[in-house]
């Protein structure tokens, strides 16, 4: 019998052995992979983020089913190119296509790093995105809402005051906790933010009194939320309902928390706030996101140029 200990093994043999082992492609049915991925991310991402991932991944799954892509190993450069072409033909914006493919890539990379699958080989260069149009409410509508505040109940009045005074997002508002309200420094710590980073928003004396009133009228003292409801807090649907009722009552064409957020940002800039302060108040990770509001104020800047131009003194 040949003694295998005396067998000469070359570097090429070792490389070939390793390559052979690594050439085994780990794959998984895409529908099962998505389900597993969302389950694994259940405790490290917000419910809203998880739902967003599911929505976009389901869209991708529907497309993959139509072109016969069943397993993770079936995804390649051609698959990605086909998806971009299909999405573009359906009128999807570049920002939406980029977002869906980014979510797909995050899922595949996450699962590949945990050796659940082998990472598919493809490259995607982000499509050039057109800045989304900034839609805000008018100053006249904002004044109409403010004048209507005394006719609202305390909770709804506080909701509108906080939106106008802080520019926070809807999800940030409903997740405000009483323990995170600093009455001495007149600020609220926001923990449930879009980028996952805590930040402060600030309120005035009028809002401080109203916050105290809402807290004192909260029947469930063990509920940690400012806008408490049962064992939790009011949801986005309730916020939307409140806005719809006010919009209908005042005859406002379009009204939403995000339009008030845009109003807040543009008014800050028009009133002279520096852009970096506005970025921090809005909770933007990138300055470029906040700079979109500068473009929106161009018309205001142009009006002031004509109004205060020194040439008017020469005529």
C-alpha positions in Angstrom: 0.0 0.0 0.0 1.3 3.4 -0.9 2.2 5.6 2.1 0.2 8.8 1.5 2.6 10.6 3.9 5.3 10.3 1.3 3.1 11.7 -1.4 4.4 15.1 -2.7 1.7 17.8 -2.6 2.5 20.9 -4.6 1.3 24.5 -4.0 -0.8 24.1 -7.2 -2.5 21.1 -5.6 -3.4 23.0 -2.5 -4.7 26.0 -4.5 -6.8 23.6 -6.6 -8.1 21.9 -3.5 -9.1 25.3 -1.9 -10.6 26.5 -5.2 -12.6 23.3 -5.5 -14.0 23.7 -2.0 -14.8 27.4 -2.6 -16.4 26.7 -6.0 -19.4 25.2 -4.3 -22.1 27.8 -4.8 -24.5 28.2 -1.9 -28.0 29.1 -3.2 -31.5 29.5 -1.8 -34.9 30.0 -3.2 -35.5 33.8 -3.4 -38.9 33.8 -1.7 -37.5 31.8 1.2 -34.4 34.0 1.3 -36.4 37.1 1.6 -38.6 35.6 4.4 -35.5 34.5 6.3 -33.7 37.8 5.9 -36.7 39.8 7.2 -36.9 37.4 10.1 -33.2 37.8 10.9 -33.5 41.6 10.8 -36.6 41.7 13.0 -34.8 43.0 16.1 -32.2 45.4 14.6 -34.4 47.5 12.3 -37.5 49.5 12.9 -40.9 48.0 12.0 -41.4 50.7 9.4 -38.0 49.9 7.9 -38.8 46.2 7.8 -42.2 46.9 6.1 -40.4 49.2 3.5 -37.9 46.4 2.8 -40.7 43.9 2.3 -42.6 46.1 0.0 -39.6 46.7 -2.3 -38.4 43.1 -2.1 -41.8 41.8 -3.0 -41.8 44.0 -6.1 -38.4 42.5 -7.0 -39.7 39.0 -6.4 -42.6 39.5 -8.7 -40.2 40.6 -11.5 -37.8 37.7 -10.9 -40.7 35.3 -11.1 -41.7 36.6 -14.5 -38.2 36.1 -16.0 -37.7 32.7 -14.3 -35.1 33.8 -11.7 -35.9 31.4 -8.8 -32.7 31.1 -6.7 -30.1 33.6 -5.4 -27.6 32.0 -7.7 -29.7 33.0 -10.8 -29.1 36.7 -10.1 -26.4 38.1 -12.4 -25.5 41.2 -14.4 -28.1 40.5 -17.0 -30.8 40.1 -14.4 -30.0 43.5 -12.9 -29.9 45.1 -16.3 -33.3 43.6 -17.2 -34.8 44.9 -14.0 -33.5 48.5 -14.7 -34.9 48.4 -18.2 -38.2 47.0 -17.0 -38.6 49.5 -14.2 -37.7 52.4 -16.4 -40.2 51.3 -19.0 -42.9 51.3 -16.2 -42.1 54.9 -15.4 -40.3 54.3 -12.1 -38.0 57.1 -11.1 -34.3 56.6 -10.8 -34.5 57.2 -7.0 -37.0 54.3 -6.7 -34.9 51.9 -8.9 -31.8 52.7 -6.9 -33.5 52.2 -3.6 -34.9 48.8 -4.6 -31.6 47.5 -5.9 -29.8 48.9 -2.8 -32.2 46.9 -0.6 -31.6 43.8 -2.7 -27.9 44.2 -2.5 -28.0 44.7 1.3 -30.0 41.5 1.7 -27.7 39.5 -0.6 -24.5 40.8 1.1 -26.0 40.2 4.6 -26.8 36.6 3.8 -23.6 36.0 2.0 -21.5 37.3 5.0 -23.4 34.7 7.1 -22.6 32.0 4.6 -26.3 31.4 3.9 -25.7 32.0 0.1 -22.9 32.8 -2.2 -22.8 36.4 -3.3 -24.0 36.8 -6.8 -21.6 38.4 -9.2 -23.0 41.7 -10.6 -22.2 45.4 -10.6 -24.8 48.2 -10.4 -23.9 51.8 -11.0 -26.6 54.0 -9.5 -28.8 55.8 -11.9 -28.6 59.6 -11.9 -31.4 60.9 -9.7 -33.5 64.0 -10.3 -34.1 65.9 -7.0 -37.6 65.4 -5.9 -39.9 68.4 -6.0 -40.3 70.1 -2.6 -44.0 70.6 -1.9 -45.0 72.8 1.0 -48.1 74.5 2.3 -48.7 78.2 1.6 -48.1 80.9 4.3 -51.8 81.7 4.1 -52.7 78.1 4.8 -50.3 78.0 7.7 -51.8 81.1 9.2 -55.3 79.6 8.8 -54.3 76.5 10.7 -52.7 78.5 13.4 -55.8 80.6 13.9 -57.8 77.4 14.1 -55.7 75.9 16.9 -57.8 77.3 19.8 -60.8 75.4 18.4 -59.0 72.0 18.5 -58.8 69.7 21.5 -55.5 69.9 23.4 -54.0 66.8 21.9 -54.6 67.8 18.3 -53.4 71.4 19.0 -50.2 70.0 20.4 -49.7 67.8 17.4 -49.9 70.7 15.0 -47.8 73.0 17.2 -45.0 70.4 17.4 -45.1 69.9 13.6 -44.9 73.6 12.9 -42.4 74.4 15.6 -40.0 71.5 15.1 -40.4 70.2 11.6 -40.2 66.6 12.9 -41.5 63.6 10.9 -44.8 61.9 11.6 -43.1 58.8 12.9 -40.8 60.8 15.2 -43.8 62.6 16.7 -45.9 59.6 17.5 -42.9 57.9 19.2 -42.1 60.8 21.6 -41.7 59.5 25.1 -42.5 61.6 28.2 -39.2 60.8 29.8 -37.4 62.3 26.8 -39.0 65.7 27.3 -36.6 68.2 29.1 -38.8 71.0 30.4 -35.9 72.9 31.8 -34.0 73.1 28.5 -37.3 73.2 26.5 -36.3 70.3 24.2 -37.3 66.8 23.3 -34.9 63.9 22.6 -36.0 62.0 19.5 -35.0 58.4 19.6 -37.0 57.0 16.7 -35.5 58.8 13.7 -35.2 58.0 10.0 -31.4 57.7 10.1 -31.3 55.9 13.5 -29.4 58.8 15.1 -30.8 60.6 18.2 -31.4 64.3 17.9 -33.1 67.1 19.8 -36.0 69.3 18.8 -37.0 72.4 20.6 -40.3 74.0 21.8 -41.5 77.3 23.3 -43.4 78.3 26.5 -46.8 77.9 24.9 -46.0 74.4 23.8 -44.5 73.6 27.2 -47.8 74.4 28.9 -49.7 72.3 26.4 -47.4 69.3 26.8 -47.9 69.4 30.5 -51.7 69.5 30.0 -51.7 66.5 27.7 -49.5 64.5 30.0 -51.7 65.3 33.0 -54.8 64.2 31.2 -53.2 60.9 30.2 -55.3 58.2 32.0 -52.6 55.5 31.7 -49.7 56.7 33.9 -47.6 53.7 33.0 -47.7 54.4 29.3 -44.4 56.0 28.3 -45.6 57.9 25.3 -46.7 61.5 25.0 -49.5 60.7 22.6 -50.6 57.6 24.5 -53.3 55.3 23.3 -54.0 52.1 25.2 -50.7 50.4 25.9 -49.0 52.1 22.9 -49.4 55.4 21.1 -51.5 56.9 18.3 -50.6 55.7 14.9 -50.0 57.2 11.5 -53.5 56.5 10.4 -54.9 58.6 13.3 -52.5 61.5 12.4 -53.7 61.3 8.8 -57.3 61.4 9.9 -56.7 64.5 12.0 -55.0 66.2 9.1 -57.8 65.3 6.7 -60.4 66.7 9.1 -58.5 70.0 9.4 -57.9 70.2 5.7 -61.6 69.7 5.0 -62.7 72.2 7.6 -60.4 74.9 6.4 -60.7 74.2 2.7 -57.0 73.6 2.3 -56.1 71.8 -1.0 -53.3 69.7 0.3 -52.0 69.1 3.8 -49.7 66.6 5.4 -47.0 66.4 8.1 -44.3 66.3 5.5 -45.6 69.5 3.8 -45.4 71.2 7.1 -41.9 69.9 7.5 -41.0 71.4 4.2 -42.7 74.7 5.2 -40.7 74.7 8.4 -37.4 74.2 6.5 -38.0 76.8 3.9 -39.2 79.4 6.4 -36.1 78.8 8.5 -33.9 79.6 5.5 -36.0 82.6 4.4 -35.7 84.0 7.9 -31.9 83.7 7.8 -31.0 80.4 9.5 -27.7 79.0 8.2 -28.1 75.8 6.2 -26.0 73.6 8.6 -28.3 74.5 11.5 -31.3 73.6 9.4 -29.7 70.3 8.4 -29.2 69.4 12.1 -32.8 70.4 13.1 -34.2 68.3 10.2 -32.0 65.3 11.0 -30.5 65.1 7.6 -27.3 63.0 7.3 -26.1 64.8 4.2 -26.0 68.5 3.6 -27.0 67.9 0.0 -30.5 66.8 1.2 -31.0 70.1 2.9 -29.6 72.1 0.0 -32.7 71.2 -2.0 -34.6 73.8 0.1 -32.2 76.5 -1.0 -33.4 75.9 -4.6 -36.9 76.3 -3.4 -36.1 79.7 -1.9 -34.5 81.0 -5.1 -37.8 82.8 -6.0 -37.8 84.5 -2.6 -34.2 85.6 -3.1 -34.9 86.9 -6.5 -37.9 88.9 -5.2 -35.7 90.5 -2.5 -33.0 91.3 -5.1 -35.5 93.4 -7.1 -37.0 94.8 -3.9 -33.7 95.9 -2.2 -31.4 96.3 -5.3 -29.3 99.5 -5.0 -30.1 100.3 -8.6 -33.5 101.5 -7.4 -31.8 104.4 -5.7 -30.3 105.5 -9.0 -33.5 105.8 -11.0 
